């Protein structure tokens, strides 16, 4: 009697990818450590990215500071490998980390690489800033959240990785749409068995229907542990930060909405303000077109 051959089942597994841009500062190094902790739990690999900018060769520069693009690239690649070693030595996480060096403008190149690699998440450090910096200059991180269609996680300088089990998802229930990257959010919640506090902040003079807002956003959260909270305040950013503090939330989650051109010039978006002043990691999704 002929023996039957054993059946071998081959399962294809596509690993998630996180992008961790770095300028080699302490803040960026901390965000890279944070990304490694997340990647370990979520079975992802990391690409460390440094974007350097080579000056316009037509501009006159002192001879003593002239460098070639090859020299700049070599220096950044060495620095990336050093940062990768620091991450590996700090925690025994079996996380695959690749290094990538690109020439260009930081925010635009980060967005380009995120699309090129089709990453699930961009993880960046956020050190905060004063009013003038926040209003008129911004930072690379806040520029990225304005143009990047991938989810962006901004990590404050003082944050270390721990399982995010209490998430505050701030919404505008009157203007809510399906978001790209929500599959990642669902995976995040399930991986860490988190609870989502869905917070809607309305101006005290606004008329709104709680049930109508809840019905509108329920399809997004229906399969996840969640609860709804409605707050009246004329300062959205302050109200969200206060709720996060009072409820000891681990992360804040926001939707970066498009703003009218005039609004962009003459006011600070809630997302930008929270990015500069949040004391917990801030996960930002970009509104769909």
C-alpha positions as CSV (number, residue, x, y, z in Angstrom):
1,X,0.0,0.0,0.0
2,X,1.5,3.3,-1.1
3,X,2.0,5.8,1.8
4,X,0.5,9.2,1.3
5,X,2.8,12.1,1.1
6,X,2.7,14.7,3.9
7,X,0.9,17.9,3.0
8,X,3.0,21.0,3.5
9,X,1.1,24.3,4.0
10,X,3.0,27.4,3.0
11,X,1.6,30.6,4.5
12,X,2.6,33.9,2.9
13,X,3.3,36.6,5.5
14,X,3.9,40.2,4.5
15,X,5.7,42.1,7.2
16,X,4.5,45.6,8.1
17,X,6.9,48.5,7.5
18,X,7.5,51.6,9.6
19,X,9.5,54.6,8.5
20,X,11.5,56.4,11.1
21,X,13.1,59.7,9.8
22,X,16.0,61.0,11.8
23,X,18.2,64.0,11.9
24,X,20.4,62.2,14.5
25,X,19.2,64.5,17.4
26,X,18.3,63.0,20.8
27,X,14.6,63.6,20.0
28,X,14.8,61.6,16.8
29,X,16.8,58.8,18.4
30,X,14.2,58.6,21.1
31,X,11.4,58.3,18.4
32,X,13.5,55.6,16.7
33,X,13.6,53.6,20.0
34,X,9.8,54.1,20.3
35,X,9.4,52.8,16.7
36,X,11.4,49.7,17.5
37,X,9.3,48.9,20.5
38,X,6.1,49.2,18.4
39,X,7.7,47.2,15.6
40,X,8.6,44.4,18.0
41,X,5.0,44.1,19.2
42,X,3.3,44.6,15.8
43,X,5.8,42.4,13.8
44,X,7.1,45.2,11.6
45,X,10.4,46.2,10.2
46,X,11.8,49.7,10.3
47,X,13.5,51.9,7.7
48,X,15.7,54.6,9.3
49,X,15.7,57.6,6.9
50,X,18.0,60.6,6.9
51,X,17.4,63.3,4.4
52,X,20.4,65.6,3.7
53,X,20.3,68.6,1.5
54,X,23.2,69.4,-0.8
55,X,23.6,73.2,-1.4
56,X,23.0,74.7,-4.8
57,X,26.3,74.2,-6.6
58,X,25.8,77.6,-8.3
59,X,25.9,79.4,-4.9
60,X,29.4,80.5,-3.8
61,X,30.5,78.7,-0.7
62,X,33.8,79.1,1.2
63,X,36.3,76.5,-0.1
64,X,36.8,75.1,3.5
65,X,33.2,73.9,3.8
66,X,32.8,72.5,0.3
67,X,31.9,68.9,0.3
68,X,30.7,66.5,-2.4
69,X,27.4,64.7,-2.5
70,X,29.2,61.4,-2.1
71,X,30.9,62.7,1.1
72,X,27.6,63.8,2.5
73,X,25.9,60.5,1.6
74,X,28.8,58.5,3.1
75,X,28.6,60.5,6.4
76,X,24.9,60.1,6.7
77,X,25.1,56.4,6.0
78,X,27.7,56.0,8.7
79,X,25.5,57.9,11.2
80,X,22.5,55.8,10.3
81,X,24.4,52.6,11.0
82,X,25.6,54.0,14.4
83,X,22.0,54.9,15.3
84,X,20.8,51.4,14.3
85,X,23.5,49.9,16.5
86,X,22.4,52.1,19.5
87,X,18.8,50.9,19.0
88,X,19.9,47.3,18.9
89,X,22.1,47.7,22.0
90,X,19.4,49.4,24.1
91,X,16.8,46.6,23.9
92,X,17.1,42.9,22.8
93,X,14.2,43.4,20.3
94,X,14.6,41.2,17.2
95,X,13.5,44.0,14.9
96,X,14.8,44.3,11.3
97,X,16.2,47.8,10.7
98,X,17.2,49.1,7.3
99,X,19.1,52.3,6.6
100,X,18.3,54.8,3.9
101,X,20.0,58.1,3.0
102,X,18.4,60.5,0.5
103,X,19.2,64.0,-0.9
104,X,16.4,66.5,-0.9
105,X,14.1,68.6,1.2
106,X,13.1,66.8,4.4
107,X,9.3,66.9,4.5
108,X,8.9,66.2,0.7
109,X,11.4,63.4,0.7
110,X,9.9,61.7,3.8
111,X,6.5,61.8,2.1
112,X,8.1,60.4,-1.1
113,X,9.8,57.5,0.7
114,X,6.7,56.7,2.7
115,X,4.7,56.3,-0.6
116,X,7.6,54.5,-2.3
117,X,7.9,51.9,0.5
118,X,4.1,51.9,1.1
119,X,4.7,52.0,4.8
120,X,2.0,51.6,7.4
121,X,3.3,54.3,9.7
122,X,5.8,57.2,9.9
123,X,7.3,57.7,13.3
124,X,8.9,61.0,14.1
125,X,10.1,63.0,17.1
126,X,8.5,66.2,18.2
127,X,10.4,68.5,20.5
128,X,7.9,71.3,20.8
129,X,8.2,75.0,20.0
130,X,7.4,78.5,21.0
131,X,4.6,80.6,19.5
132,X,6.7,82.1,16.7
133,X,8.1,78.8,15.7
134,X,4.7,77.1,15.9
135,X,2.9,79.8,13.8
136,X,5.3,80.9,11.2
137,X,8.1,78.2,10.9
138,X,6.6,75.0,12.1
139,X,8.8,71.9,12.0
140,X,9.6,69.1,9.7
141,X,7.3,66.9,11.6
142,X,4.3,69.2,11.4
143,X,5.1,69.8,7.7
144,X,5.0,66.0,7.2
145,X,1.6,65.6,8.8
146,X,0.2,68.3,6.4
147,X,1.4,66.5,3.2
148,X,1.8,62.8,4.1
149,X,-1.2,60.5,3.3
150,X,0.2,57.8,5.6
151,X,-0.5,57.7,9.3
152,X,2.1,59.8,11.2
153,X,3.0,59.2,14.9
154,X,4.6,62.2,16.6
155,X,6.6,61.1,19.7
156,X,7.4,63.8,22.4
157,X,11.0,63.9,23.6
158,X,10.0,62.6,27.0
159,X,8.0,59.6,25.8
160,X,9.2,56.0,26.1
161,X,7.4,53.1,24.5
162,X,4.7,51.3,26.4
163,X,1.6,49.5,25.2
164,X,-1.0,52.1,24.3
165,X,-4.1,50.7,26.0
166,X,-6.1,54.0,26.3
167,X,-6.5,55.9,23.1
168,X,-8.3,59.3,22.7
169,X,-9.6,59.6,19.2
170,X,-10.7,63.2,18.7
171,X,-13.2,63.7,15.9
172,X,-15.2,66.4,14.2
173,X,-18.5,64.6,14.1
174,X,-20.1,67.1,11.7
175,X,-17.4,66.6,9.1
176,X,-16.3,63.0,9.2
177,X,-15.1,60.8,6.4
178,X,-13.5,57.4,5.9
179,X,-9.7,57.6,6.4
180,X,-6.8,55.9,4.7
181,X,-4.7,53.9,7.1
182,X,-7.6,52.8,9.3
183,X,-6.7,49.2,8.8
184,X,-3.5,50.0,10.7
185,X,-5.5,51.6,13.5
186,X,-7.7,48.5,13.8
187,X,-4.6,46.3,14.0
188,X,-3.1,48.6,16.6
189,X,-6.1,48.5,18.8
190,X,-6.4,44.7,18.6
191,X,-2.7,44.1,19.1
192,X,-2.6,46.1,22.3
193,X,-6.2,45.3,23.4
194,X,-6.8,49.0,23.7
195,X,-10.0,51.0,24.4
196,X,-10.8,53.9,22.2
197,X,-12.3,57.0,23.8
198,X,-14.0,58.8,20.9
199,X,-14.1,62.5,21.8
200,X,-16.1,65.2,20.0
201,X,-15.6,68.8,21.0
202,X,-18.2,71.4,20.1
203,X,-18.4,75.1,20.6
204,X,-20.9,75.9,23.4
205,X,-23.1,77.9,21.0
206,X,-23.2,75.1,18.4
207,X,-26.3,73.0,17.9
208,X,-25.5,69.3,17.6
209,X,-27.1,65.9,18.0
210,X,-25.1,63.4,20.0
211,X,-27.0,60.4,18.6
212,X,-26.6,61.6,15.0
213,X,-22.8,62.1,15.4
214,X,-22.4,58.7,17.1
215,X,-24.4,57.0,14.3
216,X,-22.2,58.8,11.7
217,X,-18.9,57.5,13.1
218,X,-20.0,54.2,14.5
219,X,-19.1,52.1,11.4
220,X,-15.4,53.1,12.0
221,X,-15.4,51.8,15.6
222,X,-18.1,49.2,15.7
223,X,-15.6,46.2,15.9
224,X,-13.4,47.9,18.5
225,X,-13.9,48.5,22.2
226,X,-15.0,52.2,22.4
227,X,-17.0,54.8,24.2
228,X,-18.3,58.3,23.2
229,X,-17.6,61.5,25.0
230,X,-19.1,64.9,24.1
231,X,-17.4,68.1,25.3
232,X,-18.4,71.7,25.0
233,X,-15.5,74.2,24.7
234,X,-14.3,77.1,22.6
235,X,-10.8,75.8,22.7
236,X,-10.6,72.4,20.9
237,X,-7.0,71.8,21.6
238,X,-7.1,72.6,25.3
239,X,-10.2,70.5,25.7
240,X,-8.6,67.5,24.1
241,X,-5.4,67.8,26.1
242,X,-7.4,68.2,29.3
243,X,-9.4,65.0,28.6
244,X,-6.2,63.1,27.8
245,X,-4.7,64.2,31.1
246,X,-7.7,63.5,33.2
247,X,-8.2,60.1,31.7
248,X,-4.5,59.2,31.7
249,X,-4.6,58.4,28.0
250,X,-1.6,56.9,26.4
251,X,-2.0,58.4,22.9
252,X,-4.1,61.0,21.2
253,X,-5.4,60.3,17.7
254,X,-6.4,63.1,15.3
255,X,-7.6,63.7,11.8
256,X,-5.7,66.3,9.9
257,X,-8.4,68.2,8.0
258,X,-7.8,70.4,4.9
259,X,-7.9,74.1,5.7
260,X,-8.8,77.0,3.5
261,X,-5.8,79.0,2.2
262,X,-6.6,82.0,4.3
263,X,-7.1,79.9,7.4
264,X,-3.7,78.3,6.9
265,X,-2.1,81.8,6.9
266,X,-3.9,83.5,9.7
267,X,-4.5,80.7,12.2
268,X,-2.9,77.7,13.9
269,X,-4.6,74.5,13.0
270,X,-5.7,72.3,15.9
271,X,-3.5,69.5,14.7
272,X,-0.4,71.7,14.5
273,X,-1.1,73.2,18.0
274,X,-1.6,69.7,19.5
275,X,1.6,68.5,17.8
276,X,3.6,71.1,19.5
277,X,2.0,70.9,23.0
278,X,0.9,67.3,23.4
279,X,2.5,65.4,26.3
280,X,1.6,62.0,24.8
281,X,2.3,60.5,21.4
282,X,0.0,61.9,18.7
283,X,-1.2,59.7,15.9
284,X,-2.4,61.7,12.9
285,X,-4.5,60.4,10.0
286,X,-4.9,62.6,6.8
287,X,-8.3,63.3,5.6
288,X,-9.1,61.7,2.3
289,X,-9.5,63.8,-0.8
